[in-house]
């Protein structure tokens, strides 16, 4: 079943010469983990905001699990589509972790006993159980972003969108967050749309999509997409380091696979030289 579908969607910002999307057709299957790549201004964030009604298409329609998004069902759609943005500080609405995670659930009138269960589920899912009563201001950037994700998860959305959610984190923090999201996808069955300009984050996705000037110009499994390095460069994108190494080894005559982690690459190299 299609979790998210853009049907002939067009959208443009009001200012003259502004960004526009024209006749976009794109879908994400239920349970899929899709990474959307592209340079600044390519349309990634616009795609995310159209998914839960933060932006409204000028024409065409966006459907969530087969239901077209509109004013009358916007409230219900937003309970199914959680979105986490770039800056964790701007998303916090309370000073204590559990209060912040509970905010969305409280806003939809959920019973207090159920809210308590949702807080526990969400914090456990992102590995922040021991910080339940911690002060958010004292957390690291990566921990704050985990709390932001937990706030979205407390509503138990069927789709989770991360809109450049790792952009302000250091490499370790980025790796932690993407790992958490991958785990949620695999263990909870949550459909994930990861919007990013960090090419290495796409390595864990089942499909990678490249946007340029409001259009989807490339899409494939990450391993196959990253074999097309020269084409990616035309869209101002660089290969993840490990994909670049694999390509260079093959060009030099070493028959390694499209490894997505260093351990697999090391095993391939060992087989080639043994």
Secondary structure, DSSP 8 states (H G I E B T S, - for coil): -EEEEEEEEEEE-SSTT--EEEEEEEEEETT-EEEEE--TTSSHHHHHHHHTTSS--SEEEEEETTEE--GGGHHHHHHHEEEE-S-HHHH--SSBHHHHHHHHHHHTT--HHHHHHHHHHHHHHTT-GGGTTSBGGGS-HHHHHHHHHHHHHTTT-SEEEEESTTTTS-HHHHHHHHHHHHHHHHHH--EEEEEES-GGGGGGSSEEEEEETTEEEEEE-HHHHTT-HHHHHTTT----HHHHHHHHHHHTT------SSHHHHHHHHHHHH-
